[in-house]
Amino acid sequence: MIKLRLKRFGKKREASYRIVVMQSLSRRDGRPLEELGYYNPRTDEVRLDVPAIVTRLQQGAQPTDTVRRILQKANVFEQVSAKPAN
């Protein structure tokens, strides 16, 4: 199964994360299929590649709970339901 999940970067106690597409069985910091965004919990900075995320969601990728909350704050799911699937 393909998942949208967080990949940890940064020093100890100064973590930041990249939102990536990975196989569900691969390790957390393993090689991603694609990088779709960035999340810094210390500053609440979020950068998303929304068209690529919408495409992956339409293809059936499942976000983790944390990624789902980040995407809901950015109103990405509204764009998924608005666009027709190809």
C-alpha positions in Angstrom: 0.0 0.0 0.0 1.2 3.5 -0.8 1.2 6.0 2.1 1.7 9.7 2.5 3.7 10.1 5.6 6.4 12.1 7.4 10.2 11.6 7.0 12.2 13.1 9.9 15.1 15.5 9.3 17.2 17.7 11.5 19.2 17.6 14.7 18.2 16.1 18.0 15.3 18.1 19.5 15.1 20.3 16.4 13.2 18.0 14.1 11.6 19.0 10.8 9.8 16.7 8.5 9.2 16.1 4.8 5.9 14.8 3.5 6.7 11.9 1.3 5.1 9.1 -0.7 6.4 5.7 0.4 5.5 2.0 0.5 3.8 1.3 3.9 6.3 -1.5 4.8 9.4 0.6 4.2 11.2 2.2 7.1 10.5 5.8 8.3 13.7 7.3 6.9 14.0 5.1 3.9 14.0 6.1 0.3 10.7 7.8 -0.7 8.9 7.4 -4.1 8.4 11.2 -4.2 8.7 14.2 -1.9 5.6 16.3 -1.7 6.2 18.9 0.9 7.8 20.1 4.1 6.5 20.6 7.7 8.4 22.3 10.6 6.4 21.8 13.9 8.6 24.3 15.7 7.5 27.2 13.5 4.4 25.7 12.0 5.8 26.3 8.6 4.2 24.1 5.9 5.0 24.0 2.2 3.0 21.6 0.0 3.1 20.6 -3.6 -0.7 20.5 -3.8 -1.2 19.3 -7.4 1.1 16.3 -6.8 -0.6 15.5 -3.5 -4.1 15.7 -5.1 -2.8 13.3 -7.9 -1.5 10.8 -5.3 -4.7 10.9 -3.3 -6.7 10.3 -6.4 -4.5 7.3 -7.2 -5.4 5.8 -3.8 -2.5 6.8 -1.5 -3.5 6.8 2.2 -2.3 9.6 4.4 -1.2 8.9 8.0 -3.2 10.6 10.8 -0.6 13.4 11.2 -0.4 14.1 7.5 -4.2 14.0 7.2 -4.4 16.8 9.8 -1.8 18.9 8.0 -3.7 18.4 4.7 -7.0 19.3 6.3 -5.6 22.6 7.6 -4.4 23.4 4.0 -7.8 22.4 2.6 -6.3 19.9 0.2 -9.2 17.4 0.5 -11.6 19.9 -0.9 -9.5 20.0 -4.1 -9.5 16.2 -4.3 -13.3 16.0 -4.3 -13.6 18.9 -6.7 -11.3 17.5 -9.4 -12.6 14.6 -11.6 -10.5 11.4 -11.6 -8.8 10.6 -15.0 
